[in-house]
Amino acid sequence: MAEIALIGGTGLSSLKMLEVTHREMVQTPYGPPSAPVIHGRVGGREVVFLARHGSGHTIPPHKVNYRANIWALKNLGIRKVIAVAAVGGISDDAGPGTLVVPEQIIDYTTGRECTYFENNLASVTHIDFTWPYCEELRQSLIDACIRTGVEHVPHGCYGATQGPRLETAAEIRRMAQDGCTIVGMTGMPEAALARELELCYSCLAVVANRAAGKGEGEITMKDIERALSEGMQSVRKVVEAILPVL
């Protein structure tokens, strides 16, 4: 049985190195997940893959059923989750194509279903979210980046925005003042839900573009797609390197 899951974001709706064994649509109390869970092997290691935005990348970030996705993985016996996400770079060292392994997150999202602890409770539940990512898995990702020679930043703060629009330059300036080094739209509530279900969860972020006001001119999808294509090659190297040692 697989104990490791990969959640793919923009640019990673499928895995070329995944030897697929079967697909499974998991039923959850929170509705259907974004897509069927794909079971397979990478380098002989069993793993499951879930496309966060759906098989055809049709679900915008604010409409992703995060509760169903995380619950489905937990129900399948998953213990560790590597969440791949496309982000914008705020700090100078987060250039297009760079991988970032953040250790913190700030939630700017609104109106999302963000917890499992809300109905029929015996008592109010508060999870410790001081360090939102699993440090053991985070260090494993950093080690895999080093071993494969992939350009990466081994720290950072992920600013999670509502989307689906990109941010304004003023919003990015505020986020930089808050301490954010990268910005994305899917980091929350995914990370918090994983913590509620006691999953070891870490983010592997791919910088697709300079955030608003940090680059020259407008942000275009053509530039984003070009950077993601290069960045996802690095993601695949890291994934292939990390799976045998987890």
N, C-alpha and C positions, 0 to 999 in steps of 0.2 A: 504494500500500500504506500502511495506517495505521501510524504509529510511536508513537501516543499511546494509552494505555489508561486507562480509568476503572474502578476496583474499587469497587462500591457495597456499603455495609453496611446496617445497620438503618435503615429509612426511605428507602432509595434502591435498591430492587430493580429499578427501571426508570427510564428517562430520557424525560420527555415531549417534550423538544426534539430527541431523537435520531430522525433519518430512517433507519429500518432498511433495509439492503440485503439482508442475509442472516444466517443463524445457522449456527454451526459447532460441532460437538462435537469437541474436540481430544483425540486419544489421547496419553497421556503414559506414561513408564516408572514413574510413581508412582500410576497409577490415574486415574480420571476427575476432571476439575475439578468445582467446585461446580455449574456450569450450563453450557449451551452459550454460547460466546462470541458476542456480538451485534456484527456489523459494521454501520457506518452512517456518517452525516455529521451534524455539528452546525455550522450556519452555513457549510456547504460544505466543512468540514474533515473528513477521514476520521478515524475514531476507532473503537476497539472498547470494548465494555462487558462486564464480568463481574460477576455478582451473587455476592458472597462467601458468602452464606448460602443459595444456591440460588434458583431462579426463584420458588418459593413461600415463601421465607424459612423453611425447615424445618431447616436445619443449624445446630446450636448452635456457639458459637465454639470450643470445645475439640475439635469433630469436623470442622472445616473442613480440607479437604485442601490446605493452604497450598502444599506442594511442587508438587502438580499444577497449581494455579492459576497460580503464578508461572512454572513451566516452560512452560505452554501459551502464555502471553503472549510469553515470550522466543522460543519456536519460531515464532510468527506474525510475528516481526520487530519487535516492540514495543521501543522504546528508553526511553520515559518513561512513568511510571505515577503517576497521581494516585489515592491511596487515601482514599476518603471513609469516615469512621468516626463512629459515635455514641459519645459519652463522657459521663462525669460530671465536673462541675466541682469541683475542690478549692480552687483559689485564688479570692480574692474577685472578680477580674476575669473569671472564667470562669462567667458566669451563663447560665441556660437560653436557647437560641437563638443564643448567640454562636459564631462560628467561631474556631478556634484553629489556628495553623500551628506545630506544635512543632518544636524543633530537637534535642531529646534524648528518650531513651526508657530506661526501666528495666524489665527483664523479671522478672516474678514468676510466670510460668507454669511448669508442670511436665509432663513426660511427652509433650510434643508432638514430632513429627518435625520437627527444627529445622535440618537441614543437608543439602546435596547431597554433602558431602565426608565419606563414611563407609565406602564399600566400594570395593574394587579400586583403591586409590590408589597412584600411583607414589611419592608423598611426602605427608606431612601438610600440609594447607593451612590457613592462618590468614588471614582477611580483616581489613583495617583497618576498625574500626567506631567509631572515635573520634567521628565525626559521622555518625550513622546515616541522616540524610536528605540528599538531593541539594540542596545550597544554591542552585544555579541555579534549580531548579524551585520551591524554597521561596520564593525572592524573587519569582518570577513570580506565585505564588499571592497573596503579600502585596500586590503591585502591583495585581493584579486586584481584590482586596478594596477597596483604596483608590479605584480608578477607579470602582467600582460603588457606593461609599458603604456597603458592608456592614460592620456592626459585627464587629470581629475583634480577636484578640490575636496579635501577630506573633512570639510566642515561647512556649515552654512545654516541659514535660517530661511525656511520656506514660508513665504507669504501666500496664503490661500485666498483667492478672490472669487467672487460669485460667477463672473462670466455671463454669457458666452462672449461678450465683447472684451477686447483688450483694454488695458488700463490707460488712464490719461497720464501725461507727464507729471502733473501735480500729485496724482495718487502715488506714483512711483517715488517721487521725492519724499512724500510722507512715509512711505514704507521703508525707504532707506534710513530715515531718521529713527524709525521704530527698531531698526536693526536687521531688516530683511535683506538677504543677499540674492535671493532668487524669487520669482513669482510664478505661480501656477494656479489652476482652477480645480484640481481634483484631490489635493492633499488632505482636505477635511470635508466631511467627517470620517473619511476612510481610516485615518490613523487612529482616531479615538475609538471607533467601533472595533478595530482590531484589538486595542488594549482592553476594551470591555469584555471581549471573548478570550482574553489571555493568549493572544497570538503574538509570536515574536515577529514584529513587522518593521521593515526598514525601507526607505525610499532611495531609488537610484534615479536621479534627475538628469535629464539631457537638456542642455541649454540650446534652444532652437533659435533664439534671437536676443539682441540687446533689448531690454525693456524700454518702454516708451520714454523718450527724452534722453536715453543713454547712448543712442546710436545716431547715425546721420540719416535724415529723411524719414519717410514713412516705413512702417513695418509691413512687408508684403508676404503673402502666402508662398510666393516663389522662393524667397530667401529662407523662410522657415522650413519649407520642404527640403531644400538643399542641405541645410544644416542638420536636419533630422536624419536624412539619409546617411550622412557621414557619422553622426552620433550614434545611430542604432548599430552600425558596424562595431563600434566600441562596446556597446551594450552586449552584443552577442559574444564578443571575446570574454567579457567579464563573467557573463552567465556560464559559459562553457568552463571557465576556470574555477568558479566558486562551487558549482554543484558537487563535484567529487569530494570536496572537503567539508561540506556541511553535515 
